[in-house]
Amino acid sequence: MDPVVLTDETVLLSAPTAPDLDDITLACQDPQIAAWVTVPSPYTRADAEDFLQHVVRPGWEQGTDLTWVVRLAPTTGRASRLLGMVGLHGVADGSAEIGFWTAPWARGRGVVRRAQDLVLDHAFDPHGLDLVRVTWSAFVGNWPSRRVAWSAGFRVEGTVRLHGVQRGVRRDSWLATLLRDDPREPAEPWPAPTAERMAT
């Protein structure tokens, strides 16, 4: 499969390439990304190069793991720097899992929410990937990621104990699903604040 470019005229999604390596390296050194994403920590440029060569390229070639860099859509013909990343992983049998992170210099701007919507449109489009469902998971406590998924209509099915593995350690995870015909808006009220959320 050739990489697919997606845009809504505000953000543009394209496959990561070598010029993105410095920004990937810098973003993945951020403590918040290290806390919630299954990236190496500490994160080096060699890790970014390995990601590009052994995850991004074969994922697109095989059509099983599709990774996009999130940027502002160009208005001058010049691409903006990386603002985040979004991907569909384990694409098979009408299903895939979405994942995303936002670079620390781009938080609070809603760019990853827009990127998520574009990826979901492509995932469910009969002329795109024609999936019937997309799943989302995050380690328990990752409220920013949960809010992005919630905004698109993902329904949290529950908490699975020791479901995810991060750098060799098993952690509890939230799991959620979105079906092709589900409304693309919050399916339930946002959870009331808790002591745990107030501390994060």
C-alpha positions in Angstrom: 0.0 0.0 0.0 1.3 3.5 -0.9 1.1 6.1 1.9 -2.2 8.1 1.9 -2.3 11.8 2.5 -5.3 13.1 4.4 -6.3 16.8 5.0 -9.2 18.9 6.1 -7.5 22.2 5.0 -6.5 22.9 8.6 -4.3 19.9 9.3 -2.4 17.6 6.9 -1.5 14.0 7.6 1.3 12.3 5.7 3.7 9.4 6.3 6.8 10.3 8.5 10.0 10.7 6.5 13.7 11.4 7.3 13.2 15.2 7.7 10.9 14.4 10.6 13.5 12.5 12.6 14.7 15.4 14.7 11.1 16.4 15.8 10.2 12.8 16.5 13.3 12.4 18.7 12.6 15.7 20.5 8.9 15.0 21.1 9.5 11.5 22.4 11.8 12.8 25.0 8.9 14.6 26.6 8.0 13.2 30.0 4.2 13.0 29.2 4.8 11.0 26.1 7.3 8.7 27.9 4.7 8.2 30.7 1.8 7.0 28.5 3.3 5.8 25.1 5.2 2.6 24.6 8.3 4.3 23.2 11.8 3.7 24.5 12.9 5.9 27.4 15.3 7.6 27.2 14.5 8.2 23.5 17.4 8.8 21.0 17.7 9.6 17.3 18.6 6.0 16.7 15.2 5.0 18.1 13.5 7.4 15.7 15.5 6.0 12.8 14.6 2.4 13.8 10.9 3.4 14.1 11.0 4.9 10.6 12.8 1.9 9.0 11.2 -1.0 10.9 7.7 0.2 11.8 6.6 3.0 9.5 7.9 1.7 6.1 7.0 -2.0 6.4 3.7 -1.0 8.0 2.6 1.0 4.9 4.1 -1.6 2.5 2.1 -4.4 4.1 -1.0 -2.2 4.9 -1.1 -3.4 8.5 0.2 -0.4 10.4 -0.4 3.0 9.0 1.4 5.9 10.6 0.9 9.6 9.9 2.6 12.8 11.0 0.2 15.6 11.9 1.1 19.1 10.5 -0.7 22.3 9.8 -2.0 22.3 6.2 0.5 24.4 4.1 -0.7 27.8 3.1 2.6 28.9 1.5 3.6 25.6 -0.1 6.0 24.9 2.7 5.2 22.1 5.2 5.0 22.9 8.9 6.9 21.0 11.5 5.5 17.9 13.1 2.7 18.6 15.6 1.9 15.0 16.5 1.4 11.5 15.3 -1.6 9.2 14.7 -1.8 5.7 13.4 -3.9 2.7 12.7 -2.4 -0.5 14.0 -3.1 -4.2 13.4 -5.3 -3.5 10.3 -7.0 -6.8 9.6 -10.4 -8.4 9.3 -12.3 -5.1 9.2 -10.7 -3.8 12.4 -7.8 -1.7 13.6 -6.6 0.1 16.8 -6.0 3.9 16.7 -3.2 5.5 18.6 -1.9 9.1 18.8 0.3 11.5 20.6 0.7 15.3 20.6 4.1 17.0 20.6 4.6 19.3 23.6 4.8 22.4 21.5 1.4 21.7 19.9 -0.8 20.8 22.9 -4.1 22.7 23.5 -4.7 23.4 19.8 -7.0 20.5 18.9 -4.8 19.3 16.1 -4.8 15.6 17.1 -8.6 15.6 17.5 -8.8 16.8 13.9 -6.3 14.2 12.8 -8.2 11.5 14.6 -11.4 12.5 12.7 -9.6 12.4 9.4 -8.2 8.9 10.1 -11.6 7.6 11.2 -13.2 9.0 8.0 -10.6 7.1 6.0 -10.9 4.0 8.1 -14.6 3.6 7.7 -14.8 4.9 4.1 -15.8 2.1 1.7 -13.4 3.6 -0.8 -10.7 3.8 2.0 -10.0 1.0 4.4 -13.7 -0.1 4.7 -13.3 -1.1 8.3 -16.3 -2.0 10.5 -14.8 -1.0 13.8 -11.8 0.9 15.3 -10.6 0.3 18.9 -8.8 2.6 21.2 -6.8 1.7 24.4 -4.8 3.7 26.9 -3.1 3.1 30.2 -5.5 3.9 33.0 -5.0 7.5 34.0 -4.3 8.9 30.5 -7.2 11.3 30.6 -6.0 13.6 27.7 -6.0 10.6 25.4 -9.3 9.4 26.7 -10.9 12.8 26.1 -9.7 12.8 22.4 -11.3 9.4 21.9 -14.4 10.3 23.8 -14.9 13.4 21.5 -15.2 11.1 18.5 -17.8 8.8 20.0 -15.6 5.9 21.3 -17.4 3.9 24.0 -15.3 2.8 26.9 -16.1 -0.9 27.3 -14.1 -1.3 30.5 -10.8 -1.5 32.3 -8.7 -4.6 31.7 -6.2 -5.5 34.4 -2.5 -5.7 33.2 -3.6 -5.6 29.6 -0.9 -3.4 28.2 2.9 -3.7 28.3 5.2 -0.6 28.6 8.9 -1.2 28.6 8.5 -4.7 30.1 6.0 -3.7 32.8 2.3 -4.7 32.5 -0.3 -1.9 33.2 -4.0 -1.7 33.5 -5.7 -0.3 30.4 -8.9 1.3 29.3 -10.5 -0.3 26.1 -13.0 1.4 23.9 -14.6 0.8 20.5 -16.2 2.8 17.7 -18.3 1.1 15.1 -18.7 2.3 11.5 -22.4 3.3 12.1 -21.9 4.9 15.5 -22.5 8.6 15.9 -19.2 10.5 15.7 -20.0 12.5 18.9 -19.7 11.7 22.6 -21.8 8.6 23.4 -21.8 9.3 27.2 -21.2 12.1 29.6 -17.6 13.0 30.4 -16.7 11.2 33.7 -17.0 13.4 36.8 -13.7 14.6 38.2 -11.9 12.2 40.6 -9.0 12.6 43.0 -6.8 10.7 40.5 -7.7 13.0 37.6 -7.1 16.1 39.8 -3.6 14.8 40.4 -2.7 14.3 36.8 
